[in-house]
Amino acid sequence: MQRIRRRLIAAGVGLVGSGLVGCSAETALLRRVRPPGLPRQVELDDTPFYPQDDYQCGPAALAMVLGRIGLTVTPEQLASQVFLPGRQGSLQIEMLSGARRNAALAIEIPSTLEALMRETAAGHPVVVLLNLGLSWAPSWHYAVVIGYDLDEEVFLLRSGPMKRQALPFRTFELTWNRAGRWAFVALPAGQLAVTVDEGGTTHALVAFEKAAAPEYAAMAYRSALVRWPGSLTLQMGLGNSLYRLRDLHGAEKAFRMAAHSHDAAVAWNNLANVLLELGHPDEASRAAEKAVSLGGPTERAARETLGRLRARQ
C-alpha cells in the first residue's frame, strides 16, 4: 500500500495540519483517566520490520507479527496466501487465515485503545487496519502497533516505509475509527490474548483447529482450559485434536471429562467411539446408550454408534 500512502500523504497534509475532524472519545477519556496497571511506555523494538511496497501492507504486517513469535516468513512468501490482486490488497479474513496457516493463533481483540496497550504491554504486537483516506474516499492500510507512550500520548507503529512511526492517540483513533476499529494479535500456540474473553478466544481456537496441525491445536486448547476449565467447547476441541493425533488415551480422558462434567450427548458419543477403538465395547455401549438417552442433534450419530456396537456383539 505504499503507493496509496504516498498519494494520501501528499493530499492529506492539509487535513493533518488543520486538525482531523471526527470522534476521538477514547483519547479524551485516556487524558482524564489513565488505565490502571499499565507501564507508562512500551516498545516492542525487537519486532521485525518489512517496508510495505505497492499495496503489500497486508503480507508485510503479517510477516512482522509472525516474525515476532519466531515464525520466519517473508512478505513475498505470504503474498500468495493473503494478497488479492483483484482488490489490490488483503481482506481481514485472509489475514486471519494466513496467520493460522502458518501455525499462529490469530485472535481479534476488543476495539479499544486500552486493549491495544494491554496487548503490547503483554508482549503482543497488534495488526490494525487503518483508513488513511476519508470515510467517502477510503485508503485502507495495515500497520503493526508495537507500543505506546502515555506521557507523549502516541502509539508506536511499524507502518509503510517507516520502521518507527509515533502517531498521536487522537490521529490514530480517528484513522482507526474510519476503518471499523479492527485489530488482531498472532500468537504461538499455548499463549492467549490478555484482553479477549472466553467467547472470543473459543471462536478463534475453533478456527485455529481447522487450519493448524493437531499438535498445535491441542496445545492451544490446553492453554485455554487453564483459564476456562468449565468450557465444554474447549474440552471437546482438545479431545478432537488428540484424536486427530491418534492419542486415543488422551482423547478418551478429554471426552470422559466433558461427558461427566457437562452430561453432553456429543461428549458421550465421542467417548463411545474412542472406547470402541480402544477395545472396550461394553463401556462404549453404555456411553452410546447415554448419548441416545440425552437426545438432541447428536442422537442420530449416537444411534449409529450403538448400532455398530451391537452388530459386533
SVG drawing of the C-alpha trace seen along z (x, -y; Angstrom):
<svg xmlns="http://www.w3.org/2000/svg" viewBox="-34 -24 49 85">
<polyline fill="none" stroke="black" stroke-width="0.4" points="0.0,0.0 3.0,-2.3 1.7,-3.8 -1.6,-4.7 0.1,-6.1 2.3,-8.4 -0.7,-9.8 -2.5,-10.3 0.4,-12.0 0.7,-14.4 -3.1,-15.1 -3.6,-14.9 -1.1,-17.3 -3.8,-19.9 -6.1,-17.6 -3.4,-16.8 -2.2,-20.3 -5.7,-21.8 -6.8,-19.1 -8.7,-16.0 -12.4,-16.1 -14.4,-13.3 -14.9,-11.4 -11.9,-10.7 -13.8,-10.0 -11.5,-7.4 -8.4,-9.6 -10.2,-12.3 -11.0,-9.7 -7.4,-8.5 -6.3,-12.0 -8.6,-12.1 -8.2,-8.6 -5.1,-6.5 -5.7,-2.7 -4.6,-1.1 -1.7,1.4 -0.1,0.3 3.5,-0.7 4.0,-4.4 5.9,-3.3 6.1,-0.1 8.1,0.5 8.5,4.0 11.6,2.9 12.6,6.5 9.6,6.8 10.9,7.3 10.4,4.6 9.5,5.1 8.8,2.0 5.4,2.1 5.5,1.7 2.8,1.4 -0.3,2.4 1.6,5.2 0.9,3.8 -1.1,7.0 1.7,9.5 4.3,7.2 2.3,6.6 1.6,10.3 5.3,11.2 6.2,8.7 3.9,10.2 4.8,13.8 8.5,12.9 8.0,11.6 6.9,15.1 9.7,16.9 7.9,17.8 10.2,16.6 8.3,16.0 8.7,13.1 6.0,10.9 6.8,12.4 6.0,15.9 2.8,14.6 1.6,12.7 0.2,15.8 -1.7,16.6 -3.3,13.2 -2.9,10.8 -5.8,10.5 -4.5,8.9 -8.0,8.1 -8.6,6.0 -5.0,4.7 -4.9,5.6 -5.7,8.2 -9.1,8.8 -9.3,9.2 -10.4,12.8 -7.3,13.6 -5.1,12.0 -6.5,14.2 -6.4,17.4 -2.9,16.6 -1.7,16.4 -3.4,19.7 -2.0,21.5 1.5,20.6 0.8,22.1 -0.1,18.8 -3.2,18.4 -4.9,15.3 -7.3,13.7 -9.3,10.5 -9.1,8.2 -11.6,5.6 -11.8,2.4 -10.4,0.1 -7.2,-1.8 -6.7,-0.3 -6.8,3.2 -4.0,2.2 -2.0,1.0 -2.6,4.1 -1.7,6.5 1.6,4.7 2.4,4.5 2.0,8.3 4.5,8.5 2.0,8.9 2.3,6.6 -1.1,5.8 -2.1,5.7 -4.5,2.9 -6.5,1.8 -6.5,-2.0 -8.2,-4.2 -5.7,-6.9 -8.2,-8.5 -11.7,-9.8 -14.9,-7.9 -16.2,-8.5 -12.8,-8.0 -11.1,-5.2 -7.5,-4.2 -7.0,-1.0 -3.7,-0.3 -2.5,2.4 0.1,1.4 1.6,3.0 1.2,1.4 4.4,2.1 3.9,-0.1 2.8,-3.4 3.9,-6.3 1.3,-7.6 3.3,-10.7 3.8,-11.7 0.3,-10.4 1.4,-8.4 1.2,-4.9 4.3,-3.4 3.9,-1.6 5.6,0.2 3.8,-1.4 4.5,-1.7 8.1,-2.7 8.5,-3.8 10.2,-1.4 9.1,-3.5 6.2,-5.9 4.9,-7.8 1.3,-8.6 -0.7,-10.8 -3.5,-9.0 -6.1,-11.3 -4.8,-10.8 -4.6,-7.1 -8.1,-6.8 -9.6,-8.8 -7.9,-6.7 -8.8,-3.6 -12.4,-4.7 -12.8,-5.1 -11.6,-1.5 -14.0,0.0 -11.5,0.3 -10.4,3.8 -7.3,5.4 -5.8,8.8 -2.8,10.5 -0.9,13.5 0.4,15.7 2.2,19.0 0.0,22.0 0.0,22.0 -0.4,18.3 -3.6,16.3 -4.6,12.7 -4.8,10.9 -7.9,8.8 -10.1,11.4 -12.9,13.1 -13.9,16.8 -16.3,16.4 -13.8,14.6 -11.0,17.0 -13.1,20.0 -14.2,18.7 -10.5,18.1 -9.5,21.6 -12.2,23.4 -10.9,21.6 -7.3,22.4 -8.1,26.1 -9.4,26.2 -6.2,24.8 -3.4,25.8 -1.7,29.1 -3.4,31.0 -0.5,30.8 -0.7,27.0 -4.5,27.1 -4.2,29.4 -1.6,27.1 -3.8,24.1 -6.9,25.8 -4.9,26.9 -3.8,23.4 -7.4,22.0 -8.7,24.7 -6.3,23.5 -8.1,20.1 -11.7,21.5 -11.7,25.1 -15.5,25.3 -15.9,24.9 -17.5,27.8 -16.4,26.5 -12.7,26.2 -12.8,29.7 -14.3,31.2 -11.8,29.3 -9.0,30.8 -10.4,34.3 -10.9,33.9 -7.3,32.6 -5.9,35.5 -8.0,37.9 -6.6,36.5 -3.1,37.1 -4.2,40.7 -3.6,40.2 -6.6,42.3 -5.9,42.4 -5.6,38.7 -8.8,38.3 -10.6,40.7 -9.6,38.7 -10.8,35.4 -14.1,36.8 -14.7,38.5 -14.2,35.3 -16.5,33.4 -19.2,36.2 -19.1,36.3 -18.8,32.5 -21.5,31.5 -23.5,34.6 -23.5,33.6 -24.6,36.1 -21.9,35.2 -19.2,35.9 -20.8,39.3 -21.0,40.3 -17.3,39.3 -16.3,41.2 -18.2,44.3 -16.3,44.2 -12.9,43.8 -13.7,46.6 -14.7,48.9 -11.3,48.2 -9.5,48.9 -11.2,52.3 -13.7,51.6 -17.1,52.5 -19.1,52.9 -18.2,49.5 -18.6,48.0 -22.1,49.4 -23.0,47.7 -21.6,44.4 -23.6,44.6 -26.8,45.5 -26.3,42.5 -25.8,40.3 -29.0,41.7 -31.0,41.1 -30.0,37.4 -31.3,36.9 -30.7,33.7 -28.8,33.1 -26.3,35.9 -29.0,38.6 -28.8,39.9 -25.0,40.3 -25.2,41.9 -27.8,44.4 -25.4,45.3 -22.6,45.8 -24.8,48.0 -25.8,50.0 -22.2,50.7 -21.5,51.8 -24.5,54.2 -23.5,55.6 -20.1,56.6 -21.7,58.5"/>
</svg>
